[in-house]
Amino acid sequence: MRNLYVSILILLCLLAYCPRSASSQGTAKAFSSSEVSADLGPCSALITVTGADSKPIFAAKMTTRIQYGPLGMKRLDLEAYTGSDGQLRITNLPESLKKPMYIHITKDELGEMVEFNPKLRCHATFSVQLR
């Protein structure tokens, strides 16, 4: 009898932690705007990536290195991809940086770079066109 209870308990635990299929979770949310957090401050950057035809680019790769702290000794590398709308938001960026923060956006062999300066604009918006 005890083995039956243990088996039922194991089965319930497996069902609770078993990943659900994409159709039950809603695929629309999986491909909407992407967001990554630096957890370093109140600033943010919204990047919209389009192609030469001005259509949004899905899965464009964004990489950046944030140098912060005393003398810019601490580093944080971020990497994320744009959503189906071609947008990516980087949140919780620091208010002041010792060195400039360059955001690199690439897709296949195309690439662009933008500079984020929180002293000029804490909540910046960038439109990047990959050609």
Disulfide bonds with the S-S distance in Angstrom:
Cys43-Cys122 1.95
